[in-house]
Amino acid sequence: MAKVSFDGKERYEEKLERVVFHADVDGRQLRCLIARKTLEEHFTKLGAPHMKVGGCLDIFARHRVKIETSARRIIAEMGADDLERTSEIVLSPSFL
């Protein structure tokens, strides 16, 4: 099983409306992405206003453990060959 850690340096890409964070997988960096819409739909109450940059990063920080656990699960489900061929993963609602 791959050794996975996270750097804790997430950032928001406003143009693409997503939070980017990085995983170290056995010494190799892997970009992890979660869309603003996914954060809103999964972690806020229905009818919450559209989140801005600070709101997305705040939601990410409050739910970091669950989000990182989901990323670890995706990484664990990937085979070694898949991990070698990819540079990023996307967390969709079905993985959270």
One Martini backbone bead per residue (centre of mass of N, CA, C, O) as a GRO file, in nm:
protein
   96
    1MET     BB    1   0.098   0.035   0.021
    2ALA     BB    2   0.073   0.356   0.001
    3LYS     BB    3   0.226   0.650   0.096
    4VAL     BB    4   0.027   0.915   0.247
    5SER     BB    5   0.044   1.276   0.215
    6PHE     BB    6  -0.009   1.617   0.325
    7ASP     BB    7   0.075   1.972   0.301
    8GLY     BB    8  -0.151   2.206   0.375
    9LYS     BB    9  -0.159   2.388   0.074
   10GLU     BB   10  -0.420   2.508  -0.004
   11ARG     BB   11  -0.607   2.627  -0.296
   12TYR     BB   12  -0.775   2.870  -0.496
   13GLU     BB   13  -0.931   2.843  -0.819
   14GLU     BB   14  -1.126   3.075  -0.947
   15LYS     BB   15  -1.161   3.016  -1.253
   16LEU     BB   16  -1.225   2.688  -1.176
   17GLU     BB   17  -1.364   2.638  -0.905
   18ARG     BB   18  -1.119   2.522  -0.697
   19VAL     BB   19  -0.955   2.299  -0.491
   20VAL     BB   20  -0.608   2.265  -0.419
   21PHE     BB   21  -0.417   1.972  -0.343
   22HIS     BB   22  -0.147   1.774  -0.193
   23ALA     BB   23   0.006   1.462  -0.257
   24ASP     BB   24   0.214   1.219  -0.113
   25VAL     BB   25   0.327   0.936  -0.314
   26ASP     BB   26   0.597   0.789  -0.254
   27GLY     BB   27   0.739   1.086  -0.337
   28ARG     BB   28   0.489   1.175  -0.513
   29GLN     BB   29   0.315   1.418  -0.674
   30LEU     BB   30  -0.044   1.490  -0.622
   31ARG     BB   31  -0.316   1.623  -0.749
   32CYS     BB   32  -0.600   1.770  -0.584
   33LEU     BB   33  -0.958   1.794  -0.653
   34ILE     BB   34  -1.225   2.037  -0.559
   35ALA     BB   35  -1.519   2.158  -0.613
   36ARG     BB   36  -1.727   2.401  -0.524
   37LYS     BB   37  -1.988   2.244  -0.572
   38THR     BB   38  -1.913   2.005  -0.392
   39LEU     BB   39  -1.884   2.161  -0.132
   40GLU     BB   40  -2.168   2.278  -0.126
   41GLU     BB   41  -2.336   2.010  -0.153
   42HIS     BB   42  -2.189   1.847   0.092
   43PHE     BB   43  -2.119   2.098   0.331
   44THR     BB   44  -2.395   2.245   0.295
   45LYS     BB   45  -2.675   2.397   0.305
   46LEU     BB   46  -2.949   2.439   0.163
   47GLY     BB   47  -2.934   2.759   0.011
   48ALA     BB   48  -2.664   2.848   0.002
   49PRO     BB   49  -2.456   3.064  -0.082
   50HIS     BB   50  -2.227   3.148  -0.284
   51MET     BB   51  -1.903   3.082  -0.272
   52LYS     BB   52  -1.609   3.198  -0.190
   53VAL     BB   53  -1.290   3.163  -0.134
   54GLY     BB   54  -1.305   3.156   0.180
   55GLY     BB   55  -1.535   2.947   0.196
   56CYS     BB   56  -1.390   2.709   0.063
   57LEU     BB   57  -1.146   2.698   0.259
   58ASP     BB   58  -1.316   2.663   0.513
   59ILE     BB   59  -1.458   2.403   0.438
   60PHE     BB   60  -1.205   2.241   0.395
   61ALA     BB   61  -1.086   2.272   0.681
   62ARG     BB   62  -1.338   2.146   0.836
   63HIS     BB   63  -1.312   1.875   0.615
   64ARG     BB   64  -1.026   1.751   0.580
   65VAL     BB   65  -1.041   1.459   0.678
   66LYS     BB   66  -1.256   1.361   0.477
   67ILE     BB   67  -1.113   1.449   0.217
   68GLU     BB   68  -0.843   1.295   0.263
   69THR     BB   69  -0.972   1.018   0.292
   70SER     BB   70  -1.087   1.010   0.006
   71ALA     BB   71  -0.818   1.038  -0.139
   72ARG     BB   72  -0.692   0.781  -0.024
   73ARG     BB   73  -0.900   0.588  -0.147
   74ILE     BB   74  -0.844   0.650  -0.441
   75ILE     BB   75  -0.544   0.577  -0.434
   76ALA     BB   76  -0.583   0.281  -0.332
   77GLU     BB   77  -0.761   0.197  -0.595
   78MET     BB   78  -0.515   0.242  -0.741
   79GLY     BB   79  -0.285   0.148  -0.938
   80ALA     BB   80   0.041   0.174  -1.007
   81ASP     BB   81   0.002   0.247  -1.306
   82ASP     BB   82  -0.199   0.478  -1.263
   83LEU     BB   83  -0.013   0.653  -1.084
   84GLU     BB   84   0.208   0.692  -1.307
   85ARG     BB   85  -0.008   0.833  -1.526
   86THR     BB   86  -0.080   1.042  -1.303
   87SER     BB   87  -0.130   1.393  -1.159
   88GLU     BB   88  -0.450   1.360  -1.087
   89ILE     BB   89  -0.739   1.418  -0.879
   90VAL     BB   90  -1.102   1.384  -0.841
   91LEU     BB   91  -1.346   1.496  -0.620
   92SER     BB   92  -1.646   1.356  -0.585
   93PRO     BB   93  -1.940   1.302  -0.430
   94SER     BB   94  -1.911   0.980  -0.441
   95PHE     BB   95  -1.634   0.996  -0.249
   96LEU     BB   96  -1.763   1.139   0.030
   0.00000   0.00000   0.00000
